[in-house]
Amino acid sequence: MFLFLYAPIFALILFSFNDTKSMAVWRGFTTKWYVQLFNNEAILTALYYTVTIAVISSIISTVFGTLTAIGIHKMRGKRKKVLLNINYLPVVNTEIVTGVAMMSLFVFVNMDFGFNTMLISHIMFSTPYVILSVLPRLRSMPDNLEEAALDLGATPFYAIRKIILPQIKPGIIAGFLMAFTMSIDDFVISFFNTGNGVSNISIEVYSMARRGIKPEINALSTLMFTVVIILLLMSNKKQSIVGNRRNGG
């Protein structure tokens, strides 16, 4: 199963060093596609917008999602159920419906399509996933933890900042990473809510598909995959060090 999942990625990495544009024939080892990648203005511009929008939208959606999750967690009764069901809708809904709905909203308010519309659509798309990532951490907290802090003289803001947020930090980080990954990977939402001169990697690849995928995309995908692997290894190493310290190792 893992071979089935990762074989296409390994093929992509292999042919990013192929001395021909074809992915059917191996003509020899070369790194020219990596050189051409950094000279391709269209791909670099798309990469800039992809990373910029992903970082900004992930930060904003993490803040909004965390605060919203805390608010929903404090609610009781029908109001809580209604808000949870409303939050589930964008998650279970198909992306094309969400993308068209956001596009219709921007047309209704007469907003020019471009960087801002794509950023707003990514924030709206990612926030429900952050909420669903943070809520389980809130449910696992002791019910009287915040009340004990307030009884000891802490203000509500201090209790949230020093008591609640550290307890739900893993959920916040997971929500941020999920939002970032979905923003990097998104095509449908971006396609319907972008404007002239603004495109991300997925839109750029889609436009290339009609003429043929350039080998520079293989090189870019290889670099992105390598960065992800390095970050995962660093994260696992850090967790291992923290675990050894806690265990007295």
C-alpha positions, 0 to 999 in steps of 0.5 A, a space after each residue: 500500500 505504501 509503495 502504491 502511494 509513494 511510487 508516483 512521488 519517487 517517479 516524479 523525483 527521478 524524472 526531475 533529473 532526467 535530461 529530457 522533457 519526456 517522462 517515458 524515456 530516461 536520457 541521462 542525469 541532469 540538474 538543468 530543470 532546477 536551474 530553469 526553475 529559478 529562472 522561470 518567472 511565472 512559476 516563481 510568482 505562483 510559488 510566491 502567492 501560494 506560500 504568502 496566501 498559505 501563511 497569512 490565511 493559516 495564521 488568521 484562520 488559526 486565531 479565528 478558529 481557536 477563539 471560536 472553538 473556545 466560545 463554542 466549548 463554553 456554550 450549552 444546549 441548542 445554540 452549541 449544536 446549531 453552531 457545530 452543525 453550521 461548522 460541519 457544513 463547509 467540511 462535508 460540502 464539496 469544494 466546488 459549491 463552497 468556491 462558487 458560493 464565495 465567488 457569488 458573494 464577492 460578485 454581490 458585494 462588487 469586490 475586485 477579484 485578486 489577491 484579497 479575494 483569494 486570501 479571504 476565501 482561503 481563510 473562510 475555507 480553513 477556519 472550520 478545520 481549525 475549529 474541529 482540530 481545537 475542540 477535542 483538546 478543549 473537551 479533554 481539559 478538566 471542567 474546573 481548570 479555568 474556574 480554579 484559575 479565576 478563583 485564585 484571582 486570575 482575570 478571564 484573559 489571563 486564564 485563557 492566555 496562561 491556562 487554556 492556550 498551553 493546554 490546547 497548544 497541540 490542537 492549535 498547532 495541528 489546526 495551523 498545519 492542516 490549514 496551511 496544507 489545505 491552502 497549499 494544496 487547494 485548487 477549486 477555491 482558488 480557481 473561482 476566487 482569483 483574479 488577473 495576475 494572481 495564481 498559485 501553483 495548482 492553478 499554474 499546473 492546471 494551465 500547463 496541463 493543456 500544453 504539457 507539464 514542464 519539467 520545472 514543475 517536477 523540480 519544484 515538487 521535489 524541492 517541496 517534498 524534500 522540505 516537508 520531509 526535513 520538517 517532519 524529521 526535525 519535528 520528530 527529533 524535537 519530540 524525541 528530545 522533549 520526551 527523553 528530558 521528561 523521562 529523565 533520559 
